[in-house]
Amino acid sequence: MAGKRSIFEEVESAEKRAATPGALSAGRAGRGRAFARGWLMVLFALVVGMIVVGGLTRLTDSGLSITEWAPFSGALPPLSAADWQAEFAAYQETPEFQLQNSAMTLEAFKTIFWWEWGHRQLGRVVGLVWFAGFAFMALTARMPRGWSGRFLFIGALGGLQGAIGWWMVYSGLQEGMVDVASYRLAVHLGLAFLILAFIAWYAFRLGREEAELMGARRDRDTRLQGWCDDLLILAFLQIILGALVAGIDAGRLFPDWPLMAGEFFPPYMWSLYEPAWRNLFENAGTVQFFHRLLGYGLALVALGAMIAARRSGRIASRGALQVAGAMVLLQAVLGIVTVIYSSPLELAIVHQLGAVLTVVLILRARFLAIHPLAQSVRGRAT
């Protein structure tokens, strides 16, 4: 009997020794995913801040106050009266100052300078947070398996965004320009939302284990995913049009709704600029008309998605799409109110934040359509 007990104890202890390395590995992997998700959420908040400050920089006409691209030395603001005079002198050489702001004082210049400097400084903070988090995970073996390439991709997009930001500003420093080129602004904002979308999607994935995601994918709801894809594409196009509206201050013209200057079509819709295609980018009436039109189409698709979601048996997936659709409708109403009040700064920023929330909610609905949550026989999500 003693011999049998001895054999049993050896087997038991061997099982414990065999199980221990796996447990440690799983624990490390879990901590790595948790850290990476928290890091991404910090990056997400910073990018949202970049979008808000960037919007305020545009709305306050501050974007051309810094006339050079100095990613490192530009981190320090002017520290003396002589430094401020040098910055102001450089701005006085720009077409914006000479054609539009020739009466501006040094004190007024400081206000617009701080907006642009703050926007660029926040971009530097985003880069530092990305680098610090990536390096920490790489050096401490906390990098989730298979994720280093995805995180490097986000970093590369961030670097590209910095270069595009200067490409945009540079367009406004050319002869005869008093603002940045609207299509470059659209590229800059579009890439910001693309970065935000990837960060959000990766954070959603890291919130659940890979094995769970693979199992859930077998129950994906392709019908709901299709609706989400349609909403996501239309929302992104609407954001691009919104950037064009902001770039030429089109939101402050035609404050009547549903008509424009008393007509369905705005005046000089295709004849203000030659060739005619330039009106799609530079004619305030044309740009705002298509922004409105796509908004109506997006709202109709959102209604269709909400109706279609009611037939889904997946409670969490259904609810996520209905919330996303409701946000699209709310964003449309907010856009109308913004137009009626000639796009005041406060409403314009709320409208921009609404676009952020809309995209995130659509992405969440898409994620839950592809990876539905497990639910009980009674239909409750588990």
C-alpha positions in Angstrom: 0.0 0.0 0.0 2.8 2.3 0.9 4.4 1.6 -2.5 1.2 2.4 -4.3 0.8 5.7 -2.4 4.4 6.6 -3.3 3.7 6.0 -7.0 0.5 8.1 -6.8 2.3 11.0 -5.2 5.1 11.0 -7.8 2.5 11.1 -10.6 0.7 13.9 -8.9 3.8 16.0 -8.3 4.9 15.4 -11.9 1.6 16.7 -13.1 2.0 19.8 -11.0 5.5 20.3 -12.3 4.3 19.9 -15.9 1.4 22.3 -15.5 3.5 25.1 -13.9 5.4 26.3 -17.0 2.1 26.5 -19.0 0.5 28.5 -16.3 3.4 30.9 -16.1 3.4 31.3 -19.9 -0.4 31.9 -20.0 -0.1 34.4 -17.2 2.7 36.3 -19.0 0.7 36.3 -22.2 -2.4 37.6 -20.4 -0.5 40.4 -18.8 1.1 41.3 -22.2 -2.4 41.5 -23.8 -3.7 43.6 -20.9 -0.8 46.0 -21.1 -1.0 46.3 -24.9 -4.7 47.0 -24.7 -4.2 49.7 -22.0 -1.4 51.2 -24.1 -3.6 51.3 -27.1 -6.4 53.0 -25.1 -3.9 55.7 -24.0 -2.9 56.2 -27.7 -6.5 56.3 -28.7 -7.3 59.1 -26.2 -4.2 61.1 -27.4 -5.2 60.7 -31.0 -8.7 62.0 -30.2 -7.1 64.9 -28.5 -5.0 65.5 -31.6 -8.2 65.6 -33.7 -9.9 68.0 -31.3 -6.9 70.4 -31.1 -6.4 70.1 -34.8 -10.0 71.1 -35.4 -9.6 74.1 -33.0 -6.3 75.0 -34.8 -8.2 75.1 -38.1 -11.2 77.0 -36.7 -9.1 79.6 -35.1 -7.0 80.1 -38.3 -3.8 79.2 -36.4 -2.4 76.5 -38.6 0.0 78.7 -40.5 1.6 80.4 -37.5 4.7 78.2 -37.5 6.4 78.4 -40.8 9.0 75.5 -40.5 8.9 71.8 -39.8 11.3 71.1 -36.9 10.2 67.8 -35.3 12.9 67.9 -32.6 14.1 71.5 -32.1 10.5 72.8 -32.5 9.6 71.0 -29.2 10.8 74.1 -27.3 8.6 77.2 -27.7 10.0 80.7 -27.9 11.6 81.5 -24.5 12.6 85.1 -24.9 11.4 88.3 -26.4 13.9 87.9 -29.2 12.7 84.4 -29.9 9.1 85.7 -30.2 10.1 88.5 -32.5 11.9 86.0 -34.7 8.8 83.8 -34.9 6.6 86.7 -35.6 8.9 88.0 -38.3 8.8 84.6 -40.1 5.0 84.7 -39.9 4.9 88.2 -41.4 6.6 86.9 -44.5 3.6 84.5 -45.2 0.8 85.4 -47.6 -1.8 84.9 -44.8 -0.3 87.7 -42.8 0.2 90.0 -45.8 -3.2 89.5 -47.4 -5.4 88.8 -44.4 -3.7 89.6 -41.0 -1.5 92.6 -41.7 -2.8 94.4 -38.7 -2.0 91.5 -36.3 0.0 92.4 -33.2 2.6 90.2 -31.5 0.2 89.4 -28.7 -2.5 88.3 -31.1 0.2 86.2 -32.9 1.1 84.4 -29.7 -2.5 83.2 -29.4 -2.5 81.4 -32.8 1.1 80.3 -32.3 0.2 78.4 -29.1 -2.7 76.5 -30.9 -0.4 75.3 -33.6 2.5 74.6 -31.3 0.2 72.6 -29.0 -1.1 70.5 -31.9 2.4 69.7 -32.9 3.5 69.0 -29.4 0.7 66.6 -28.8 1.9 64.8 -31.9 5.3 64.4 -30.4 3.7 63.1 -27.2 1.8 60.5 -29.3 5.1 59.4 -30.9 6.9 59.1 -27.5 4.0 57.1 -25.9 4.0 54.8 -28.9 7.8 54.3 -28.8 7.9 53.8 -25.0 5.1 51.2 -25.0 6.5 49.3 -27.9 10.0 49.3 -26.5 8.8 48.2 -23.1 6.9 45.2 -24.5 9.8 44.2 -26.7 12.4 44.4 -23.9 10.3 42.7 -21.2 8.9 39.9 -23.4 5.4 41.2 -22.9 4.7 41.6 -26.7 1.6 39.6 -27.5 2.5 36.9 -30.0 2.0 38.0 -33.6 1.3 41.6 -32.7 4.6 43.4 -33.2 3.9 43.9 -36.9 0.5 45.5 -36.2 2.0 47.8 -33.6 4.8 48.8 -36.0 2.2 49.5 -38.6 0.5 52.0 -36.2 3.8 53.7 -35.6 4.5 53.9 -39.3 1.1 55.5 -39.9 1.9 58.0 -37.1 5.2 59.0 -38.7 3.5 59.4 -42.1 0.8 61.5 -40.5 3.5 63.9 -39.2 4.9 64.3 -42.7 1.5 64.8 -44.2 0.8 67.5 -41.6 3.7 69.5 -42.8 2.8 68.8 -46.5 -0.6 70.3 -45.6 0.9 73.4 -43.8 3.4 74.0 -46.6 0.5 74.4 -49.1 -0.7 77.4 -47.2 2.6 79.1 -47.3 2.7 79.4 -51.0 2.1 82.6 -52.9 -1.5 83.8 -52.8 -2.7 81.3 -50.2 -4.3 82.3 -46.9 -5.3 78.8 -45.9 -4.0 75.3 -46.4 -5.2 73.3 -49.4 -8.5 71.8 -48.6 -7.7 68.4 -50.2 -4.5 68.1 -48.2 -6.5 68.9 -45.1 -8.9 66.1 -46.1 -6.0 63.6 -46.5 -4.6 64.7 -43.0 -7.9 64.2 -41.2 -8.7 61.1 -43.1 -5.5 59.5 -42.1 -6.1 60.6 -38.4 -9.4 58.7 -38.5 -7.7 55.7 -40.1 -5.1 55.5 -37.3 -7.9 55.9 -34.8 -9.9 53.0 -36.4 -6.9 50.6 -36.4 -6.1 51.4 -32.7 -9.8 50.8 -31.8 -10.0 47.6 -33.7 -6.8 46.2 -32.2 -8.0 47.2 -28.7 -11.3 45.3 -29.4 -9.3 42.2 -30.4 -7.0 42.3 -27.4 -10.0 42.5 -25.1 -10.7 38.8 -25.8 -8.4 35.7 -26.1 -7.4 34.5 -29.5 -8.9 31.1 -29.0 -12.2 32.7 -28.1 -12.1 35.0 -31.1 -11.4 32.0 -33.4 -14.3 30.1 -32.0 -16.7 33.1 -32.2 -15.7 33.7 -35.8 -17.5 30.5 -36.8 -20.8 32.1 -35.7 -20.2 35.4 -37.4 -23.3 37.2 -38.7 -22.3 38.1 -42.3 -25.5 40.0 -42.8 -24.9 42.4 -40.0 -21.2 42.6 -41.0 -22.3 43.8 -44.4 -24.4 46.6 -43.0 -21.5 47.6 -40.8 -19.1 47.6 -43.8 -21.6 49.9 -45.7 -21.9 52.3 -42.7 -18.1 52.4 -42.2 -17.3 53.2 -45.9 -20.0 55.9 -46.0 -19.0 57.4 -42.7 -15.3 57.6 -43.8 -16.4 59.3 -47.1 -18.5 61.7 -45.1 -15.6 62.6 -42.8 -13.5 63.4 -45.9 -16.3 65.6 -47.2 -16.5 67.2 -43.8 -12.8 68.0 -43.9 -13.3 69.7 -47.3 -16.2 71.7 -45.8 -13.9 72.8 -42.9 -11.0 73.5 -45.2 -12.9 76.2 -47.2 -15.2 77.4 -44.3 -18.2 76.1 -46.3 -20.0 75.3 -43.0 -20.4 79.0 -42.3 -22.2 79.7 -45.6 -25.7 78.7 -46.6 -27.1 78.6 -43.0 -30.6 77.6 -44.2 -31.9 74.1 -44.2 -33.2 72.0 -46.0 -32.6 74.4 -48.9 -29.5 76.3 -49.8 -30.0 80.0 -50.5 -33.6 79.2 -51.1 -33.0 76.5 -53.7 -32.3 72.8 -53.7 -29.1 73.3 -55.6 -26.7 76.0 -54.5 -26.0 78.9 -56.9 -23.0 78.5 -59.3 -22.7 74.9 -58.4 -20.5 74.0 -61.3 -19.6 77.3 -62.8 -17.7 79.1 -60.1 -14.3 77.5 -61.0 -12.8 76.2 -64.2 -12.4 73.3 -64.9 -15.7 72.2 -63.4 -14.1 69.5 -61.2 -12.4 72.2 -59.1 -15.9 73.0 -57.7 -15.9 69.6 -55.9 -13.0 70.8 -53.8 -13.1 74.6 -53.8 -16.7 75.7 -54.3 -18.3 76.1 -50.8 -21.8 75.5 -52.1 -20.9 72.4 -54.0 -18.9 70.9 -51.2 -21.6 71.5 -48.6 -24.3 70.2 -50.9 -22.6 66.8 -51.3 -21.8 66.7 -47.6 -25.5 67.2 -46.9 -26.5 64.7 -49.6 -24.2 62.0 -48.3 -25.4 62.7 -44.8 -29.0 61.9 -45.9 -27.8 58.7 -47.6 -25.8 57.6 -44.5 -28.9 58.2 -42.3 -31.1 56.1 -44.6 -28.5 53.2 -44.5 -28.4 53.5 -40.7 -32.1 53.2 -40.5 -31.9 50.1 -42.8 -29.2 48.6 -40.6 -31.2 49.2 -37.4 -34.3 47.4 -38.9 -32.2 44.5 -40.2 -30.5 44.1 -36.8 -33.9 43.4 -35.2 -33.9 40.0 -37.0 -30.6 38.9 -35.5 -30.6 36.3 -32.8 -27.3 37.6 -31.4 -28.3 40.1 -28.7 -25.0 41.9 -28.2 -24.4 42.1 -32.0 -27.9 43.4 -32.6 -27.7 46.0 -29.8 -24.3 47.2 -31.0 -25.5 47.9 -34.5 -28.7 49.6 -33.3 -26.6 51.9 -31.1 -24.2 52.7 -34.0 -27.2 53.4 -36.2 -28.7 55.7 -33.6 -25.4 57.6 -33.3 -25.4 58.1 -37.1 -28.9 59.7 -36.9 -27.8 61.8 -33.9 -24.7 63.0 -35.8 -26.9 64.0 -38.8 -29.1 66.1 -36.6 -26.1 67.7 -35.0 -24.7 68.5 -38.5 -28.0 70.2 -39.4 -27.9 72.3 -36.2 -24.3 73.2 -36.8 -25.2 74.4 -40.3 -28.2 76.4 -39.1 -26.0 78.3 -36.6 -23.2 78.9 -39.2 -20.8 76.4 -37.6 -19.8 78.2 -34.4 -16.6 76.8 -32.9 -18.3 74.9 -30.0 -20.8 73.1 -32.2 -18.2 72.4 -34.9 -16.0 70.6 -32.3 -18.9 68.6 -30.9 -19.8 67.6 -34.4 -16.2 66.4 -35.0 -16.2 64.5 -31.7 -19.5 63.0 -32.8 -17.8 61.7 -35.9 -15.2 60.0 -33.7 -17.8 58.3 -31.6 -19.8 57.3 -34.7 -16.8 55.5 -36.3 -15.9 53.7 -33.0 -19.5 52.5 -32.5 -19.7 51.2 -36.1 -16.3 49.4 -35.6 -17.6 47.9 -32.4 -20.8 46.7 -34.1 -18.7 45.2 -36.9 -16.4 43.5 -34.4 -19.3 41.9 -32.6 -20.9 40.8 -35.9 -17.6 39.0 -36.8 -16.9 37.8 -33.3 -20.3 37.5 -31.6 -20.4 37.0 -27.8 -21.4 33.5 -26.6 -24.9 33.5 -25.2 -27.1 31.1 -23.2 -30.0 29.2 -24.6 -32.3 31.9 -23.3 -30.4 34.4 -25.4 -28.4 36.1 -22.7 -24.8 37.1 -23.6 -22.2 35.3 -21.4 
